[in-house]
Amino acid sequence: MGHGRLTTHVLDTALGKPAAGLVIDLFELPDGTGRIFLKTATTNADGRVDQPLLAGDEFRTGQFELVFHAGDYLRKQGTLLPQPPFLDIIPIRFGIADAEGHYHVPLLLSPFSYSTYRGS
């Protein structure tokens, strides 16, 4: 069993706090074109998911995509968004090259910008 894991953390930079209640879908991209749905998770009060998105036997090398449902989250916060919103669905595609590594993919979010990086 591998020791690698995939985690995320979402921060609402406009409000200066964790993004609680944000829905995230995880997909695998086995051939680089098609997507296979793996799971849906929702962030907790700390903007994190309670369990790693992938760990143990589920964690493997390959191409993956996290899909953050930012528009729904922002609307729930009472944020006034243009129609259509500038940011609604935020997909982040990334590769896992080390089956023993910790891949942390955080999202820093506001209504008009986002950023990500490989965290620790």
C-alpha positions in Angstrom: 0.0 0.0 0.0 1.4 3.4 -1.0 1.9 6.2 1.5 1.0 9.0 -1.0 -2.0 11.2 -0.6 -3.9 14.0 -2.3 -5.3 16.9 -0.2 -6.7 20.4 -0.8 -7.5 23.5 1.1 -9.7 26.4 -0.2 -9.3 29.9 1.2 -11.7 32.8 0.4 -9.2 35.6 -0.1 -12.0 38.2 -0.5 -13.4 37.4 2.9 -10.0 36.4 4.5 -11.3 33.0 5.8 -11.5 29.4 4.8 -14.1 28.5 2.2 -16.5 26.2 4.1 -19.1 24.3 2.1 -17.4 24.4 -1.3 -18.1 21.3 -3.4 -15.2 19.7 -5.2 -15.3 16.9 -7.8 -12.3 14.7 -8.5 -11.7 13.1 -11.9 -8.9 10.9 -13.4 -7.8 11.6 -16.9 -6.4 8.2 -18.0 -5.6 9.0 -21.6 -5.4 12.8 -21.4 -8.7 13.4 -23.1 -11.5 11.5 -21.3 -12.5 12.0 -17.6 -13.5 9.4 -15.1 -15.4 10.7 -12.1 -13.9 9.4 -8.8 -15.7 11.3 -6.0 -17.3 14.5 -4.7 -16.2 16.1 -1.4 -17.3 19.3 0.4 -14.9 21.5 2.4 -15.3 21.7 6.2 -15.2 24.8 8.4 -11.5 25.0 7.9 -11.8 24.9 4.1 -10.4 21.4 4.0 -11.8 18.0 3.2 -12.1 15.7 6.2 -10.2 12.8 4.5 -7.5 12.9 1.8 -9.2 12.9 -1.7 -6.9 10.0 -2.6 -4.8 7.8 -0.3 -3.6 4.3 0.1 -4.5 2.0 -2.8 -6.6 4.7 -4.5 -3.5 7.0 -4.8 -1.5 6.4 -8.0 0.5 8.2 -10.6 -1.4 9.8 -13.5 -3.3 12.9 -14.6 -6.1 14.2 -12.5 -8.6 17.1 -12.3 -10.1 18.9 -9.3 -13.3 20.8 -10.2 -14.1 23.5 -7.7 -17.7 24.7 -7.7 -16.8 28.3 -6.9 -19.9 30.1 -8.2 -22.2 28.1 -6.0 -20.0 28.7 -3.0 -19.8 32.5 -3.7 -23.6 32.7 -4.1 -24.1 31.0 -0.8 -21.9 33.6 0.8 -24.2 36.3 -0.5 -21.6 37.6 -3.0 -23.2 39.6 -5.8 -22.0 38.1 -9.0 -22.5 39.2 -12.6 -24.5 37.0 -14.8 -22.8 34.9 -16.0 -20.3 35.0 -13.1 -16.6 35.6 -14.1 -15.7 32.4 -12.1 -18.1 29.6 -11.8 -16.5 26.2 -12.2 -12.7 26.2 -11.7 -11.0 23.1 -13.1 -7.4 22.4 -12.1 -5.6 19.6 -14.0 -2.4 18.3 -12.5 -0.1 15.2 -12.7 0.9 12.9 -9.9 4.4 11.5 -10.7 5.4 10.1 -7.2 3.1 7.4 -5.8 4.6 7.9 -2.4 4.4 11.7 -2.4 2.0 14.1 -0.7 0.2 16.2 -3.4 -1.5 19.2 -1.8 -3.5 21.4 -4.3 -4.8 24.5 -2.5 -7.1 27.0 -4.1 -7.0 30.7 -3.2 -10.3 32.1 -4.4 -12.1 35.5 -4.9 -15.0 36.4 -7.2 -12.6 37.6 -9.9 -9.4 35.6 -9.4 -7.9 32.4 -8.2 -4.5 30.8 -7.8 -3.1 27.4 -6.9 0.3 25.8 -6.3 1.7 22.5 -5.1 1.7 22.8 -1.4 3.0 20.6 1.4 
